[in-house]
Amino acid sequence: MKYPLWPLVLIVVGLAFLAINLGVVSSVELRRVLGTWWPLILIGIGIAGLLRRSR
C-alpha cells in the first residue's frame, strides 16, 4: 500500500490556512509553532520517503 504523503501534506497546509481565515488560530501563533517544529516536519517527510522507497 502506498503512503499518500503529498495529499496529506496538502490537507495539513489547507487546514492551517483555513484555521487562520476562520480566526481559530492567529498567523503569529502558527508561525511560531512552525518556526519551532519545521526541522521535525522535514525529518518526518524524509523518513516517510525512505520507508516508501524501501518497500
N, CA, C and O atoms as CSV, one atom per row, in Angstrom:
chain,resi,resn,atom,element,x,y,z
A,1,MET,N,N,0.843,-1.182,0.000
A,1,MET,CA,C,0.000,0.000,0.000
A,1,MET,C,C,0.881,1.234,0.000
A,1,MET,O,O,1.808,1.345,0.802
A,2,LYS,N,N,0.591,2.154,-0.894
A,2,LYS,CA,C,1.372,3.385,-0.972
A,2,LYS,C,C,0.913,4.360,0.100
A,2,LYS,O,O,-0.279,4.493,0.376
A,3,TYR,N,N,1.877,5.030,0.690
A,3,TYR,CA,C,1.583,6.037,1.697
A,3,TYR,C,C,1.345,7.368,0.990
A,3,TYR,O,O,2.245,7.881,0.325
A,4,PRO,N,N,0.145,7.936,1.123
A,4,PRO,CA,C,-0.189,9.171,0.387
A,4,PRO,C,C,0.401,10.409,1.060
A,4,PRO,O,O,-0.322,11.176,1.696
A,5,LEU,N,N,1.710,10.603,0.921
A,5,LEU,CA,C,2.395,11.683,1.628
A,5,LEU,C,C,1.963,13.058,1.138
A,5,LEU,O,O,1.554,13.895,1.942
A,6,TRP,N,N,2.046,13.303,-0.150
A,6,TRP,CA,C,1.753,14.652,-0.642
A,6,TRP,C,C,0.303,15.052,-0.453
A,6,TRP,O,O,0.051,16.205,-0.104
A,7,PRO,N,N,-0.666,14.170,-0.661
A,7,PRO,CA,C,-2.046,14.581,-0.354
A,7,PRO,C,C,-2.224,14.944,1.117
A,7,PRO,O,O,-2.964,15.875,1.434
A,8,LEU,N,N,-1.562,14.229,2.013
A,8,LEU,CA,C,-1.656,14.560,3.437
A,8,LEU,C,C,-1.003,15.904,3.751
A,8,LEU,O,O,-1.515,16.669,4.568
A,9,VAL,N,N,0.120,16.191,3.106
A,9,VAL,CA,C,0.779,17.482,3.300
A,9,VAL,C,C,-0.141,18.605,2.840
A,9,VAL,O,O,-0.284,19.612,3.533
A,10,LEU,N,N,-0.762,18.442,1.686
A,10,LEU,CA,C,-1.677,19.464,1.180
A,10,LEU,C,C,-2.884,19.655,2.093
A,10,LEU,O,O,-3.344,20.782,2.282
A,11,ILE,N,N,-3.394,18.584,2.652
A,11,ILE,CA,C,-4.525,18.678,3.576
A,11,ILE,C,C,-4.126,19.447,4.829
A,11,ILE,O,O,-4.876,20.305,5.292
A,12,VAL,N,N,-2.956,19.150,5.380
A,12,VAL,CA,C,-2.498,19.844,6.588
A,12,VAL,C,C,-2.290,21.333,6.316
A,12,VAL,O,O,-2.683,22.172,7.126
A,13,VAL,N,N,-1.680,21.659,5.190
A,13,VAL,CA,C,-1.465,23.068,4.841
A,13,VAL,C,C,-2.803,23.770,4.642
A,13,VAL,O,O,-2.984,24.902,5.091
A,14,GLY,N,N,-3.733,23.110,3.977
A,14,GLY,CA,C,-5.057,23.689,3.778
A,14,GLY,C,C,-5.792,23.911,5.088
A,14,GLY,O,O,-6.453,24.934,5.268
A,15,LEU,N,N,-5.681,22.958,6.002
A,15,LEU,CA,C,-6.320,23.120,7.308
A,15,LEU,C,C,-5.700,24.264,8.097
A,15,LEU,O,O,-6.403,24.971,8.820
A,16,ALA,N,N,-4.393,24.451,7.966
A,16,ALA,CA,C,-3.727,25.554,8.659
A,16,ALA,C,C,-4.225,26.892,8.131
A,16,ALA,O,O,-4.533,27.790,8.914
A,17,PHE,N,N,-4.308,27.034,6.820
A,17,PHE,CA,C,-4.805,28.285,6.245
A,17,PHE,C,C,-6.278,28.513,6.587
A,17,PHE,O,O,-6.690,29.648,6.827
A,18,LEU,N,N,-7.059,27.457,6.609
A,18,LEU,CA,C,-8.465,27.582,6.981
A,18,LEU,C,C,-8.607,28.034,8.430
A,18,LEU,O,O,-9.453,28.874,8.738
A,19,ALA,N,N,-7.793,27.488,9.313
A,19,ALA,CA,C,-7.834,27.889,10.723
A,19,ALA,C,C,-7.476,29.365,10.881
A,19,ALA,O,O,-8.064,30.062,11.708
A,20,ILE,N,N,-6.523,29.839,10.098
A,20,ILE,CA,C,-6.165,31.262,10.143
A,20,ILE,C,C,-7.322,32.116,9.637
A,20,ILE,O,O,-7.673,33.117,10.261
A,21,ASN,N,N,-7.915,31.730,8.513
A,21,ASN,CA,C,-9.020,32.506,7.935
A,21,ASN,C,C,-10.243,32.540,8.835
A,21,ASN,O,O,-10.954,33.545,8.868
A,22,LEU,N,N,-10.502,31.462,9.565
A,22,LEU,CA,C,-11.663,31.415,10.454
A,22,LEU,C,C,-11.380,32.042,11.811
A,22,LEU,O,O,-12.292,32.192,12.624
A,23,GLY,N,N,-10.144,32.405,12.063
A,23,GLY,CA,C,-9.786,33.037,13.324
A,23,GLY,C,C,-9.599,32.063,14.471
A,23,GLY,O,O,-9.551,32.473,15.631
A,24,VAL,N,N,-9.492,30.791,14.168
A,24,VAL,CA,C,-9.283,29.785,15.202
A,24,VAL,C,C,-7.880,29.935,15.791
A,24,VAL,O,O,-7.686,29.785,16.998
A,25,VAL,N,N,-6.928,30.224,14.948
A,25,VAL,CA,C,-5.540,30.419,15.366
A,25,VAL,C,C,-5.009,31.645,14.619
A,25,VAL,O,O,-5.364,31.875,13.463
A,26,SER,N,N,-4.170,32.419,15.279
A,26,SER,CA,C,-3.601,33.586,14.604
A,26,SER,C,C,-2.380,33.170,13.791
A,26,SER,O,O,-1.733,32.164,14.081
A,27,SER,N,N,-2.085,33.954,12.785
A,27,SER,CA,C,-0.936,33.630,11.941
A,27,SER,C,C,0.362,33.741,12.730
A,27,SER,O,O,1.339,33.060,12.417
A,28,VAL,N,N,0.378,34.592,13.748
A,28,VAL,CA,C,1.579,34.721,14.581
A,28,VAL,C,C,1.816,33.435,15.370
A,28,VAL,O,O,2.951,32.968,15.468
A,29,GLU,N,N,0.752,32.860,15.932
A,29,GLU,CA,C,0.886,31.600,16.673
A,29,GLU,C,C,1.347,30.478,15.754
A,29,GLU,O,O,2.239,29.704,16.102
A,30,LEU,N,N,0.732,30.397,14.576
A,30,LEU,CA,C,1.091,29.343,13.633
A,30,LEU,C,C,2.533,29.503,13.180
A,30,LEU,O,O,3.258,28.514,13.062
A,31,ARG,N,N,2.952,30.714,12.929
A,31,ARG,CA,C,4.326,30.975,12.512
A,31,ARG,C,C,5.309,30.592,13.623
A,31,ARG,O,O,6.392,30.077,13.346
A,32,ARG,N,N,4.934,30.841,14.864
A,32,ARG,CA,C,5.795,30.495,15.994
A,32,ARG,C,C,5.929,28.973,16.117
A,32,ARG,O,O,7.024,28.457,16.340
A,33,VAL,N,N,4.819,28.271,15.973
A,33,VAL,CA,C,4.851,26.803,16.069
A,33,VAL,C,C,5.655,26.211,14.920
A,33,VAL,O,O,6.495,25.338,15.139
A,34,LEU,N,N,5.410,26.675,13.700
A,34,LEU,CA,C,6.163,26.158,12.556
A,34,LEU,C,C,7.635,26.538,12.640
A,34,LEU,O,O,8.499,25.765,12.225
A,35,GLY,N,N,7.926,27.718,13.171
A,35,GLY,CA,C,9.308,28.130,13.339
A,35,GLY,C,C,10.064,27.239,14.299
A,35,GLY,O,O,11.276,27.062,14.174
A,36,THR,N,N,9.352,26.680,15.254
A,36,THR,CA,C,9.970,25.795,16.225
A,36,THR,C,C,10.088,24.370,15.693
A,36,THR,O,O,11.119,23.725,15.882
A,37,TRP,N,N,9.057,23.879,15.036
A,37,TRP,CA,C,8.974,22.456,14.690
A,37,TRP,C,C,9.276,22.119,13.234
A,37,TRP,O,O,9.125,20.961,12.846
A,38,TRP,N,N,9.704,23.098,12.395
A,38,TRP,CA,C,9.911,22.785,10.988
A,38,TRP,C,C,10.985,21.720,10.764
A,38,TRP,O,O,10.843,20.939,9.823
A,39,PRO,N,N,12.052,21.639,11.567
A,39,PRO,CA,C,13.009,20.549,11.316
A,39,PRO,C,C,12.391,19.166,11.518
A,39,PRO,O,O,12.693,18.237,10.768
A,40,LEU,N,N,11.536,19.027,12.517
A,40,LEU,CA,C,10.882,17.740,12.758
A,40,LEU,C,C,9.950,17.367,11.608
A,40,LEU,O,O,9.837,16.194,11.249
A,41,ILE,N,N,9.295,18.348,11.042
A,41,ILE,CA,C,8.421,18.105,9.890
A,41,ILE,C,C,9.239,17.594,8.707
A,41,ILE,O,O,8.835,16.641,8.041
A,42,LEU,N,N,10.389,18.223,8.440
A,42,LEU,CA,C,11.249,17.770,7.346
A,42,LEU,C,C,11.789,16.368,7.596
A,42,LEU,O,O,11.861,15.558,6.672
A,43,ILE,N,N,12.163,16.078,8.820
A,43,ILE,CA,C,12.653,14.746,9.167
A,43,ILE,C,C,11.560,13.703,8.939
A,43,ILE,O,O,11.826,12.632,8.394
A,44,GLY,N,N,10.339,14.012,9.351
A,44,GLY,CA,C,9.217,13.095,9.146
A,44,GLY,C,C,8.949,12.830,7.674
A,44,GLY,O,O,8.689,11.692,7.282
A,45,ILE,N,N,9.010,13.873,6.862
A,45,ILE,CA,C,8.804,13.701,5.419
A,45,ILE,C,C,9.919,12.845,4.830
A,45,ILE,O,O,9.664,11.989,3.983
A,46,GLY,N,N,11.153,13.071,5.275
A,46,GLY,CA,C,12.276,12.279,4.784
A,46,GLY,C,C,12.175,10.814,5.166
A,46,GLY,O,O,12.439,9.935,4.346
A,47,ILE,N,N,11.795,10.549,6.405
A,47,ILE,CA,C,11.629,9.158,6.850
A,47,ILE,C,C,10.512,8.472,6.080
A,47,ILE,O,O,10.644,7.313,5.688
A,48,ALA,N,N,9.414,9.185,5.863
A,48,ALA,CA,C,8.310,8.598,5.095
A,48,ALA,C,C,8.757,8.279,3.671
A,48,ALA,O,O,8.369,7.249,3.119
A,49,GLY,N,N,9.567,9.148,3.070
A,49,GLY,CA,C,10.083,8.882,1.734
A,49,GLY,C,C,11.002,7.682,1.695
A,49,GLY,O,O,10.941,6.878,0.765
A,50,LEU,N,N,11.860,7.552,2.704
A,50,LEU,CA,C,12.750,6.389,2.763
A,50,LEU,C,C,11.981,5.094,2.953
A,50,LEU,O,O,12.294,4.085,2.322
A,51,LEU,N,N,10.983,5.117,3.814
A,51,LEU,CA,C,10.190,3.911,4.036
A,51,LEU,C,C,9.427,3.513,2.784
A,51,LEU,O,O,9.283,2.327,2.488
A,52,ARG,N,N,8.944,4.493,2.061
A,52,ARG,CA,C,8.203,4.199,0.841
A,52,ARG,C,C,9.126,3.617,-0.226
A,52,ARG,O,O,8.726,2.736,-0.987
A,53,ARG,N,N,10.366,4.115,-0.279
A,53,ARG,CA,C,11.315,3.620,-1.267
A,53,ARG,C,C,11.801,2.221,-0.976
A,53,ARG,O,O,12.075,1.453,-1.898
A,54,SER,N,N,11.913,1.876,0.301
A,54,SER,CA,C,12.470,0.577,0.659
A,54,SER,C,C,11.473,-0.567,0.461
A,54,SER,O,O,11.871,-1.731,0.522
A,55,ARG,N,N,10.233,-0.283,0.234
A,55,ARG,CA,C,9.237,-1.346,0.039
A,55,ARG,C,C,9.231,-1.875,-1.342
A,55,ARG,O,O,8.448,-2.772,-1.656
